[in-house]
Amino acid sequence: VRAGSGGGAAAAFGLDVDRVPAGVRVGGAVVSGRMGERARAVVQQELADDAARPLQLLAGDVALSLNPLTSGLRVDVAATVEEAHSAGLFDRLRGLLGARRDVQPVANVDDKVLRAALTTLAKQVDRPAKEGSITFLGATPVPVPPQTGLTLPVNRALRAVVDAYPTKEFVDLPVEEKPVRSTDATVEQAVREIASLAVAAPVRLDVAGKTLVVTPNDIAAALSFTVDAE
């Protein structure tokens, strides 16, 4: 006995292979039973807001926003409907029995435009590593905490954005960190044990028989501290 073709089997079960199978959703839209242009219209309407919604990106401790419509990102409605429509005989039978299939929207990506947009955003992320330091406000030492260096790897960030669009609004981007040796604690320690003592009182100097008084403000103006791990 020779098995019949998929189309013949579908006909035998009363399945309309020209329509999107039962139980199929794209985003929140039910496209089951839709054909061609009608299915595309439903998907277009359902995904319009998501497709245009800015993506909120987080690269390390830097928050960014990316407008998809000016960054080479679009929803490929036709390809999304094609994906929704594609199902084998058993998937169509499962749909008739109440099974649900969620189809992810297909993104149309202009890599060149998106890479350029992310390269521009990278300028807000990339920074050198800075050890903690101490500045002075008058004669008062002010701790400056260390800052880890960051670099946004654009190619990996591009993949993260493409994977998220258009179903996710918030995207964590990969970053490469450049560590520092100092910590907030070592900076505070340097303030207490070195900088504060250095400006605690005037310094008197005997020069050629004369006494010069160097005030804490003068001392502070001449000092510069960079804190390391020690």
Salt bridges, closest charged atoms under 4 A:
ASP16 OD2 - ARG19 NE 2.96
GLU37 OE1 - ARG40 NH2 2.96
ASP50 OD1 - ARG53 NH1 3.23
ASP61 OD1 - ARG127 NH1 3.11
ASP91 OD1 - ARG94 NH1 3.75
ASP102 OD1 - ARG100 NE 3.03
GLU131 OE2 - ARG181 NH1 3.86
ASP163 OD1 - ARG159 NH1 3.71
GLU176 OE2 - ARG156 NH1 3.66
